[in-house]
Amino acid sequence: MRDLVIIGSGPAGLSAAIYAKRAMMDVVVMEKAAFSGGQIVNTEKVDNYLGMPGISGFDMAMKFREHADLFEIEFDDREVMSLEDHGDHKTISLEDGTDLDTRAVLVTTGARHRNLGVPGEEEFAGAGVSYCATCDGAFFRNKEVAVVGGGNIALEDALYLSKMCSKVHLIHRRDEFRGEKILGAQVLETPNIEFHPFAKVTEIGGKPGSLELKIAEQVNGTPEEHMLLVSGMFIAVGTVPLTDFIEGIVELDEAGYVKAGETGQTSVPGIFAAGDVRIKNVRQVATAVGDGAAVIHYVEEYLNRLLK
């Protein structure tokens, strides 16, 4: 039986794995994705992580994984399907039908992109509609594109795309951005980014490579509808926590985030959560790494009590 199974290998999961290994725990990290790093893999540039100014998200993720590999941490690429609590141990069911028993579980699955939820989105996903500017931006070099959203990801996407696209339309339902002020200022100062405040996309039509976006917009206080023709559209309207497999096992909030404080302890003893998957006010790489490091102290305390 394992001491600890960590589900997810983003910044929180990798940080926790290193601290768990240093604490001499029998630990394995479950990661079904091709790369470790979580959402950070799709970030063009990270400027606010101490000691790594200007590093790409992909390179940062690779450095994190290389650090974990130095400790010879075991990784398993099978998908976790469900989790059962048996008091002094937990059973994790995997995609191949096998089970994995462990004394404690740490959930660090993070989150995925949120869909816009308008007609045409599903039809054009991967055929003009994208959720990752750093992944797909190069396909739209010297073309006109739209970005939907007003948070950090949307602002970063707009700035990234402005370097290769002829024009970027930034569509946001408010007149103020939710993201960092410095990013908002950079967006407004970029000549080939056009900001559309009080606007929303209500339908996506056209054909691959030539999308027709129906825009509902407030112009001088008057509601108007018009069509915007672009080659591609990037949706960046937030994230949804990856907690489906523990729904009904631990307490979640209305949005699906795990109810866990700074100790990472969930409503079920022995099941912990860290990083973007838990309820918190600030979701950054630095806070996720800190979460992963701190939670292992409380996991160790739990295991010591359990094994007395």
Contacts in CASP RR format, 6 or more apart in sequence:
PFRMAT RR
TARGET T0000
AUTHOR 0000-0000-0000
METHOD contacts of the structure
MODEL  1
MRDLVIIGSGPAGLSAAIYAKRAMMDVVVMEKAAFSGGQIVNTEKVDNYL
GMPGISGFDMAMKFREHADLFEIEFDDREVMSLEDHGDHKTISLEDGTDL
DTRAVLVTTGARHRNLGVPGEEEFAGAGVSYCATCDGAFFRNKEVAVVGG
GNIALEDALYLSKMCSKVHLIHRRDEFRGEKILGAQVLETPNIEFHPFAK
VTEIGGKPGSLELKIAEQVNGTPEEHMLLVSGMFIAVGTVPLTDFIEGIV
ELDEAGYVKAGETGQTSVPGIFAAGDVRIKNVRQVATAVGDGAAVIHYVE
EYLNRLLK
1 89 0 8 1.000
1 101 0 8 1.000
1 102 0 8 1.000
1 103 0 8 1.000
2 26 0 8 1.000
2 27 0 8 1.000
2 28 0 8 1.000
2 100 0 8 1.000
2 101 0 8 1.000
2 102 0 8 1.000
2 103 0 8 1.000
3 20 0 8 1.000
3 25 0 8 1.000
3 26 0 8 1.000
3 27 0 8 1.000
3 102 0 8 1.000
3 103 0 8 1.000
3 104 0 8 1.000
3 303 0 8 1.000
4 20 0 8 1.000
4 25 0 8 1.000
4 26 0 8 1.000
4 27 0 8 1.000
4 28 0 8 1.000
4 102 0 8 1.000
4 103 0 8 1.000
4 104 0 8 1.000
4 105 0 8 1.000
4 106 0 8 1.000
4 299 0 8 1.000
4 303 0 8 1.000
5 27 0 8 1.000
5 28 0 8 1.000
5 30 0 8 1.000
5 90 0 8 1.000
5 92 0 8 1.000
5 100 0 8 1.000
5 102 0 8 1.000
5 104 0 8 1.000
5 105 0 8 1.000
5 106 0 8 1.000
6 13 0 8 1.000
6 16 0 8 1.000
6 17 0 8 1.000
6 20 0 8 1.000
6 27 0 8 1.000
6 28 0 8 1.000
6 29 0 8 1.000
6 30 0 8 1.000
6 105 0 8 1.000
6 106 0 8 1.000
6 108 0 8 1.000
7 29 0 8 1.000
7 30 0 8 1.000
7 80 0 8 1.000
7 92 0 8 1.000
7 105 0 8 1.000
7 106 0 8 1.000
7 107 0 8 1.000
7 108 0 8 1.000
7 109 0 8 1.000
8 29 0 8 1.000
8 30 0 8 1.000
8 31 0 8 1.000
8 38 0 8 1.000
8 107 0 8 1.000
8 108 0 8 1.000
8 109 0 8 1.000
8 110 0 8 1.000
9 17 0 8 1.000
9 29 0 8 1.000
9 31 0 8 1.000
9 33 0 8 1.000
9 36 0 8 1.000
9 37 0 8 1.000
9 38 0 8 1.000
9 65 0 8 1.000
9 68 0 8 1.000
9 75 0 8 1.000
9 108 0 8 1.000
10 36 0 8 1.000
10 37 0 8 1.000
10 38 0 8 1.000
10 40 0 8 1.000
10 61 0 8 1.000
10 64 0 8 1.000
10 108 0 8 1.000
10 110 0 8 1.000
10 288 0 8 1.000
11 37 0 8 1.000
11 38 0 8 1.000
11 40 0 8 1.000
11 64 0 8 1.000
11 275 0 8 1.000
11 285 0 8 1.000
11 288 0 8 1.000
11 289 0 8 1.000
12 108 0 8 1.000
12 110 0 8 1.000
12 274 0 8 1.000
12 275 0 8 1.000
12 276 0 8 1.000
12 277 0 8 1.000
12 288 0 8 1.000
12 289 0 8 1.000
12 290 0 8 1.000
12 291 0 8 1.000
12 292 0 8 1.000
13 29 0 8 1.000
13 106 0 8 1.000
13 108 0 8 1.000
13 274 0 8 1.000
13 275 0 8 1.000
13 292 0 8 1.000
14 29 0 8 1.000
14 36 0 8 1.000
14 37 0 8 1.000
14 64 0 8 1.000
14 65 0 8 1.000
14 67 0 8 1.000
14 68 0 8 1.000
15 64 0 8 1.000
15 288 0 8 1.000
15 289 0 8 1.000
15 290 0 8 1.000
15 291 0 8 1.000
15 292 0 8 1.000
15 293 0 8 1.000
16 106 0 8 1.000
16 108 0 8 1.000
16 274 0 8 1.000
16 291 0 8 1.000
16 292 0 8 1.000
16 293 0 8 1.000
16 295 0 8 1.000
16 296 0 8 1.000
17 27 0 8 1.000
17 29 0 8 1.000
17 68 0 8 1.000
17 71 0 8 1.000
17 73 0 8 1.000
18 67 0 8 1.000
18 68 0 8 1.000
18 71 0 8 1.000
18 73 0 8 1.000
19 292 0 8 1.000
19 293 0 8 1.000
19 296 0 8 1.000
20 27 0 8 1.000
20 296 0 8 1.000
20 299 0 8 1.000
21 27 0 8 1.000
21 71 0 8 1.000
21 72 0 8 1.000
21 73 0 8 1.000
22 71 0 8 1.000
23 296 0 8 1.000
23 300 0 8 1.000
25 296 0 8 1.000
25 299 0 8 1.000
25 300 0 8 1.000
25 303 0 8 1.000
27 73 0 8 1.000
27 74 0 8 1.000
28 74 0 8 1.000
28 75 0 8 1.000
28 76 0 8 1.000
28 100 0 8 1.000
29 68 0 8 1.000
29 73 0 8 1.000
29 74 0 8 1.000
29 75 0 8 1.000
29 76 0 8 1.000
30 75 0 8 1.000
30 76 0 8 1.000
30 77 0 8 1.000
30 78 0 8 1.000
30 79 0 8 1.000
30 80 0 8 1.000
30 92 0 8 1.000
31 75 0 8 1.000
31 76 0 8 1.000
31 77 0 8 1.000
32 77 0 8 1.000
32 78 0 8 1.000
32 79 0 8 1.000
32 80 0 8 1.000
32 95 0 8 1.000
35 41 0 8 1.000
35 58 0 8 1.000
35 61 0 8 1.000
35 62 0 8 1.000
35 65 0 8 1.000
36 61 0 8 1.000
36 64 0 8 1.000
36 65 0 8 1.000
36 68 0 8 1.000
36 75 0 8 1.000
37 61 0 8 1.000
37 64 0 8 1.000
37 65 0 8 1.000
38 61 0 8 1.000
38 110 0 8 1.000
39 110 0 8 1.000
39 111 0 8 1.000
39 239 0 8 1.000
39 276 0 8 1.000
40 46 0 8 1.000
40 57 0 8 1.000
40 60 0 8 1.000
40 61 0 8 1.000
40 285 0 8 1.000
41 57 0 8 1.000
41 58 0 8 1.000
41 61 0 8 1.000
42 57 0 8 1.000
42 58 0 8 1.000
42 132 0 8 1.000
42 133 0 8 1.000
42 134 0 8 1.000
42 135 0 8 1.000
43 56 0 8 1.000
43 57 0 8 1.000
43 134 0 8 1.000
43 156 0 8 1.000
44 56 0 8 1.000
44 57 0 8 1.000
44 133 0 8 1.000
44 134 0 8 1.000
44 156 0 8 1.000
44 160 0 8 1.000
45 54 0 8 1.000
45 55 0 8 1.000
45 56 0 8 1.000
45 57 0 8 1.000
45 156 0 8 1.000
46 52 0 8 1.000
46 54 0 8 1.000
46 55 0 8 1.000
46 56 0 8 1.000
46 57 0 8 1.000
46 60 0 8 1.000
46 285 0 8 1.000
47 53 0 8 1.000
47 54 0 8 1.000
48 284 0 8 1.000
48 285 0 8 1.000
48 286 0 8 1.000
49 55 0 8 1.000
49 60 0 8 1.000
49 285 0 8 1.000
49 286 0 8 1.000
50 286 0 8 1.000
52 60 0 8 1.000
52 63 0 8 1.000
55 63 0 8 1.000
58 134 0 8 1.000
60 285 0 8 1.000
78 94 0 8 1.000
78 95 0 8 1.000
78 96 0 8 1.000
78 98 0 8 1.000
79 94 0 8 1.000
79 95 0 8 1.000
80 92 0 8 1.000
80 93 0 8 1.000
80 94 0 8 1.000
80 95 0 8 1.000
80 245 0 8 1.000
81 93 0 8 1.000
81 94 0 8 1.000
81 95 0 8 1.000
81 97 0 8 1.000
81 245 0 8 1.000
82 92 0 8 1.000
82 93 0 8 1.000
82 245 0 8 1.000
83 90 0 8 1.000
83 91 0 8 1.000
83 92 0 8 1.000
83 93 0 8 1.000
83 105 0 8 1.000
83 245 0 8 1.000
83 246 0 8 1.000
83 249 0 8 1.000
83 271 0 8 1.000
84 90 0 8 1.000
84 91 0 8 1.000
84 92 0 8 1.000
84 93 0 8 1.000
84 249 0 8 1.000
85 249 0 8 1.000
85 268 0 8 1.000
85 271 0 8 1.000
87 269 0 8 1.000
88 103 0 8 1.000
88 306 0 8 1.000
89 101 0 8 1.000
89 102 0 8 1.000
89 103 0 8 1.000
90 101 0 8 1.000
90 102 0 8 1.000
90 103 0 8 1.000
90 104 0 8 1.000
90 105 0 8 1.000
90 270 0 8 1.000
90 271 0 8 1.000
91 99 0 8 1.000
91 100 0 8 1.000
91 101 0 8 1.000
92 99 0 8 1.000
92 100 0 8 1.000
92 101 0 8 1.000
92 102 0 8 1.000
92 105 0 8 1.000
93 99 0 8 1.000
94 100 0 8 1.000
103 270 0 8 1.000
103 303 0 8 1.000
103 306 0 8 1.000
103 307 0 8 1.000
104 270 0 8 1.000
104 271 0 8 1.000
104 272 0 8 1.000
104 299 0 8 1.000
104 302 0 8 1.000
104 303 0 8 1.000
105 270 0 8 1.000
105 271 0 8 1.000
105 272 0 8 1.000
106 272 0 8 1.000
106 273 0 8 1.000
106 274 0 8 1.000
106 292 0 8 1.000
106 295 0 8 1.000
106 299 0 8 1.000
107 243 0 8 1.000
107 246 0 8 1.000
107 258 0 8 1.000
107 266 0 8 1.000
107 271 0 8 1.000
107 272 0 8 1.000
107 273 0 8 1.000
107 274 0 8 1.000
107 277 0 8 1.000
108 273 0 8 1.000
108 274 0 8 1.000
108 275 0 8 1.000
108 277 0 8 1.000
108 288 0 8 1.000
108 292 0 8 1.000
109 241 0 8 1.000
109 242 0 8 1.000
109 243 0 8 1.000
109 277 0 8 1.000
110 239 0 8 1.000
110 241 0 8 1.000
110 242 0 8 1.000
110 275 0 8 1.000
110 276 0 8 1.000
110 277 0 8 1.000
111 239 0 8 1.000
111 240 0 8 1.000
111 241 0 8 1.000
111 242 0 8 1.000
111 276 0 8 1.000
111 277 0 8 1.000
112 239 0 8 1.000
112 240 0 8 1.000
112 242 0 8 1.000
113 131 0 8 1.000
113 132 0 8 1.000
113 235 0 8 1.000
113 236 0 8 1.000
113 238 0 8 1.000
113 239 0 8 1.000
113 240 0 8 1.000
114 237 0 8 1.000
114 238 0 8 1.000
114 239 0 8 1.000
114 240 0 8 1.000
115 121 0 8 1.000
115 235 0 8 1.000
116 148 0 8 1.000
116 201 0 8 1.000
116 235 0 8 1.000
116 237 0 8 1.000
118 201 0 8 1.000
118 202 0 8 1.000
118 203 0 8 1.000
118 204 0 8 1.000
119 203 0 8 1.000
119 204 0 8 1.000
120 129 0 8 1.000
120 203 0 8 1.000
120 204 0 8 1.000
120 205 0 8 1.000
121 129 0 8 1.000
121 204 0 8 1.000
121 235 0 8 1.000
123 204 0 8 1.000
123 205 0 8 1.000
124 204 0 8 1.000
124 205 0 8 1.000
124 208 0 8 1.000
124 211 0 8 1.000
124 233 0 8 1.000
126 136 0 8 1.000
127 208 0 8 1.000
127 209 0 8 1.000
128 208 0 8 1.000
128 209 0 8 1.000
128 211 0 8 1.000
128 231 0 8 1.000
128 232 0 8 1.000
128 233 0 8 1.000
129 204 0 8 1.000
129 211 0 8 1.000
129 232 0 8 1.000
129 233 0 8 1.000
129 235 0 8 1.000
130 136 0 8 1.000
130 137 0 8 1.000
130 232 0 8 1.000
130 233 0 8 1.000
130 234 0 8 1.000
130 235 0 8 1.000
131 234 0 8 1.000
131 235 0 8 1.000
131 236 0 8 1.000
132 234 0 8 1.000
133 147 0 8 1.000
133 156 0 8 1.000
133 157 0 8 1.000
133 160 0 8 1.000
133 161 0 8 1.000
133 234 0 8 1.000
133 236 0 8 1.000
134 160 0 8 1.000
136 234 0 8 1.000
137 145 0 8 1.000
137 160 0 8 1.000
137 161 0 8 1.000
137 164 0 8 1.000
137 165 0 8 1.000
137 234 0 8 1.000
138 164 0 8 1.000
140 161 0 8 1.000
140 164 0 8 1.000
140 165 0 8 1.000
140 231 0 8 1.000
140 232 0 8 1.000
141 164 0 8 1.000
141 165 0 8 1.000
142 164 0 8 1.000
142 165 0 8 1.000
142 166 0 8 1.000
143 165 0 8 1.000
143 166 0 8 1.000
143 230 0 8 1.000
143 231 0 8 1.000
143 232 0 8 1.000
144 165 0 8 1.000
144 166 0 8 1.000
144 167 0 8 1.000
144 168 0 8 1.000
144 169 0 8 1.000
144 229 0 8 1.000
144 230 0 8 1.000
144 231 0 8 1.000
144 232 0 8 1.000
145 161 0 8 1.000
145 165 0 8 1.000
145 167 0 8 1.000
145 168 0 8 1.000
145 169 0 8 1.000
145 230 0 8 1.000
145 231 0 8 1.000
145 232 0 8 1.000
145 233 0 8 1.000
145 234 0 8 1.000
146 168 0 8 1.000
146 169 0 8 1.000
146 170 0 8 1.000
146 171 0 8 1.000
146 201 0 8 1.000
146 211 0 8 1.000
146 213 0 8 1.000
146 228 0 8 1.000
146 230 0 8 1.000
146 232 0 8 1.000
146 233 0 8 1.000
146 234 0 8 1.000
147 154 0 8 1.000
147 157 0 8 1.000
147 158 0 8 1.000
147 161 0 8 1.000
147 168 0 8 1.000
147 169 0 8 1.000
147 170 0 8 1.000
147 171 0 8 1.000
147 233 0 8 1.000
147 234 0 8 1.000
147 236 0 8 1.000
148 154 0 8 1.000
148 171 0 8 1.000
148 172 0 8 1.000
148 200 0 8 1.000
148 201 0 8 1.000
148 233 0 8 1.000
148 234 0 8 1.000
148 235 0 8 1.000
148 236 0 8 1.000
148 237 0 8 1.000
149 170 0 8 1.000
149 171 0 8 1.000
149 172 0 8 1.000
149 173 0 8 1.000
149 235 0 8 1.000
149 236 0 8 1.000
149 237 0 8 1.000
149 238 0 8 1.000
150 170 0 8 1.000
150 172 0 8 1.000
150 174 0 8 1.000
150 177 0 8 1.000
150 178 0 8 1.000
150 179 0 8 1.000
150 236 0 8 1.000
151 177 0 8 1.000
151 178 0 8 1.000
151 179 0 8 1.000
151 236 0 8 1.000
151 238 0 8 1.000
152 178 0 8 1.000
152 179 0 8 1.000
152 180 0 8 1.000
152 183 0 8 1.000
153 236 0 8 1.000
153 238 0 8 1.000
154 170 0 8 1.000
154 172 0 8 1.000
154 177 0 8 1.000
154 236 0 8 1.000
154 237 0 8 1.000
155 170 0 8 1.000
155 177 0 8 1.000
155 179 0 8 1.000
155 180 0 8 1.000
155 183 0 8 1.000
155 184 0 8 1.000
155 186 0 8 1.000
155 187 0 8 1.000
156 183 0 8 1.000
157 234 0 8 1.000
157 236 0 8 1.000
158 168 0 8 1.000
158 170 0 8 1.000
158 187 0 8 1.000
158 190 0 8 1.000
158 193 0 8 1.000
159 183 0 8 1.000
159 186 0 8 1.000
159 187 0 8 1.000
159 190 0 8 1.000
159 193 0 8 1.000
161 168 0 8 1.000
161 234 0 8 1.000
162 168 0 8 1.000
162 190 0 8 1.000
162 192 0 8 1.000
162 193 0 8 1.000
165 192 0 8 1.000
166 192 0 8 1.000
167 192 0 8 1.000
167 193 0 8 1.000
167 194 0 8 1.000
168 190 0 8 1.000
168 192 0 8 1.000
168 193 0 8 1.000
168 194 0 8 1.000
169 193 0 8 1.000
169 194 0 8 1.000
169 196 0 8 1.000
169 228 0 8 1.000
169 230 0 8 1.000
170 187 0 8 1.000
170 193 0 8 1.000
170 194 0 8 1.000
170 195 0 8 1.000
170 196 0 8 1.000
171 196 0 8 1.000
171 199 0 8 1.000
171 200 0 8 1.000
171 201 0 8 1.000
171 215 0 8 1.000
172 195 0 8 1.000
172 196 0 8 1.000
172 197 0 8 1.000
172 199 0 8 1.000
173 198 0 8 1.000
173 199 0 8 1.000
173 200 0 8 1.000
174 197 0 8 1.000
174 198 0 8 1.000
175 197 0 8 1.000
175 198 0 8 1.000
177 183 0 8 1.000
177 184 0 8 1.000
177 187 0 8 1.000
187 193 0 8 1.000
187 195 0 8 1.000
188 195 0 8 1.000
196 215 0 8 1.000
196 217 0 8 1.000
197 218 0 8 1.000
198 217 0 8 1.000
198 218 0 8 1.000
198 221 0 8 1.000
199 215 0 8 1.000
199 216 0 8 1.000
199 217 0 8 1.000
199 218 0 8 1.000
200 215 0 8 1.000
200 216 0 8 1.000
200 217 0 8 1.000
201 213 0 8 1.000
201 214 0 8 1.000
201 215 0 8 1.000
201 233 0 8 1.000
202 214 0 8 1.000
202 215 0 8 1.000
202 216 0 8 1.000
202 225 0 8 1.000
203 213 0 8 1.000
203 214 0 8 1.000
204 211 0 8 1.000
204 212 0 8 1.000
204 213 0 8 1.000
204 214 0 8 1.000
204 233 0 8 1.000
205 211 0 8 1.000
205 212 0 8 1.000
205 213 0 8 1.000
205 214 0 8 1.000
206 212 0 8 1.000
209 231 0 8 1.000
209 232 0 8 1.000
210 229 0 8 1.000
210 231 0 8 1.000
211 229 0 8 1.000
211 230 0 8 1.000
211 231 0 8 1.000
211 232 0 8 1.000
211 233 0 8 1.000
212 227 0 8 1.000
212 228 0 8 1.000
212 229 0 8 1.000
213 227 0 8 1.000
213 228 0 8 1.000
213 229 0 8 1.000
213 230 0 8 1.000
213 233 0 8 1.000
214 225 0 8 1.000
214 226 0 8 1.000
214 227 0 8 1.000
215 225 0 8 1.000
215 226 0 8 1.000
215 227 0 8 1.000
215 228 0 8 1.000
216 223 0 8 1.000
216 224 0 8 1.000
216 225 0 8 1.000
217 223 0 8 1.000
217 224 0 8 1.000
217 225 0 8 1.000
217 226 0 8 1.000
218 224 0 8 1.000
239 276 0 8 1.000
240 255 0 8 1.000
240 256 0 8 1.000
241 252 0 8 1.000
241 255 0 8 1.000
241 256 0 8 1.000
241 257 0 8 1.000
241 258 0 8 1.000
241 276 0 8 1.000
241 277 0 8 1.000
242 277 0 8 1.000
243 252 0 8 1.000
243 256 0 8 1.000
243 257 0 8 1.000
243 258 0 8 1.000
243 277 0 8 1.000
246 252 0 8 1.000
246 258 0 8 1.000
246 271 0 8 1.000
247 256 0 8 1.000
249 268 0 8 1.000
249 271 0 8 1.000
250 258 0 8 1.000
250 259 0 8 1.000
250 266 0 8 1.000
250 267 0 8 1.000
250 268 0 8 1.000
250 271 0 8 1.000
250 273 0 8 1.000
251 258 0 8 1.000
251 259 0 8 1.000
251 266 0 8 1.000
251 267 0 8 1.000
252 258 0 8 1.000
252 259 0 8 1.000
253 259 0 8 1.000
253 279 0 8 1.000
257 277 0 8 1.000
257 278 0 8 1.000
257 279 0 8 1.000
258 266 0 8 1.000
258 273 0 8 1.000
258 277 0 8 1.000
258 278 0 8 1.000
258 279 0 8 1.000
259 266 0 8 1.000
259 267 0 8 1.000
259 278 0 8 1.000
259 279 0 8 1.000
260 266 0 8 1.000
260 272 0 8 1.000
260 273 0 8 1.000
260 274 0 8 1.000
260 278 0 8 1.000
260 279 0 8 1.000
261 278 0 8 1.000
261 279 0 8 1.000
261 280 0 8 1.000
262 294 0 8 1.000
263 272 0 8 1.000
263 294 0 8 1.000
263 295 0 8 1.000
263 298 0 8 1.000
264 272 0 8 1.000
264 273 0 8 1.000
264 274 0 8 1.000
264 278 0 8 1.000
264 291 0 8 1.000
264 295 0 8 1.000
264 298 0 8 1.000
265 272 0 8 1.000
265 298 0 8 1.000
265 302 0 8 1.000
266 272 0 8 1.000
266 273 0 8 1.000
269 302 0 8 1.000
270 299 0 8 1.000
270 302 0 8 1.000
272 295 0 8 1.000
272 298 0 8 1.000
272 299 0 8 1.000
272 302 0 8 1.000
273 295 0 8 1.000
274 288 0 8 1.000
274 291 0 8 1.000
274 292 0 8 1.000
274 294 0 8 1.000
274 295 0 8 1.000
275 283 0 8 1.000
275 287 0 8 1.000
275 288 0 8 1.000
275 291 0 8 1.000
275 292 0 8 1.000
276 283 0 8 1.000
276 288 0 8 1.000
278 291 0 8 1.000
280 287 0 8 1.000
280 291 0 8 1.000
END
